[in-house]
Every structure is written in structure tokens, then in C-alpha cells.
Amino acid sequence: MDPNASLTPTSPLDAGEHVIAQFRADKATYWRTNAWVAAFAMAAGMGILWVLGNPHVWTGAVGGLAAIAVRALYLASDDLHMRWDLTNQRLLGPGTREISLESIAQLNAVSSMVQVVTIAGDKHLIKNQPDPGTVIAAIEDARP
């Protein structure tokens, strides 16, 4: 059994349905995004220690970097294998996630991610995209 099977769409295509585009996680985008998060965590850690009067403010930078580095390394095996498929009828996410194109209420670019909001209020993230605008345009073009 493929250990990454749950990270790619497993829903069967309906009659007359075909895949238009695939959105895979981009490795460079993943690491760049985590570098920015680490920089923020380092600054926040130092700021908190400074406000608390700790004489070893520099340890906040070490702690922030270590926390985000461990998180990024731990999640990389999953995050870098995720894939979303856009069909002429649905957006198929990892595992059995499926969103009909008619039920999409809003598409938002959030950093390197595309947030898909449904009419029912469900929210999904297509993460680590080098150009979220291109993903949004492709989904908009496929919508009826």
C-alpha cells in the first residue's frame, strides 16, 4: 500500500468528468514559507523575552528557529506530497475530499496557499503553491 495514498485524491471520476489541472505542493515554496515563519517566531520569541525582562533575549531566536525547524522537518513528508485535482465538475482534494465547483463561494490567496470557502462555510487549503493567483484563475475558469 502506498503511504502517500491519503495525500492525493482517491475519489473516482464521474461519467464525463476529466482532470483539467493538478496542484502539487512546491518544495521551494514550502521551505521559503517556513523560513518566513521561523523569522517571525524568532522575532516574537526575542520580543517576549525582552518584555519579560529576561537578560538572555537571544535565546528567543534560538527557540523560535528550533520550533519551526522541527515542525517543518516533521511535516515535510506529508505537506510536500499533497495534491489537489481540478476536474470539469469538482475540486478533488487529498483522500476523499471533494468540492463541487458550483458549491465554491469564495477563493482567497493567503500567502502561498489558496483558501477554498464553500457555500456551506467549509474551508479548505491548497498549500504551498508558487503562484496562488494561477490556481485561483484555473478554478475560476473551470467553474460553470
Helices and strands as residue ranges (DSSP letters): G 5-7, E 19-24, H 27-51, H 58-79, E 83-87, E 90-92, E 98-100, G 101-103, E 104-110, E 113-118, E 123-126, H 132-142
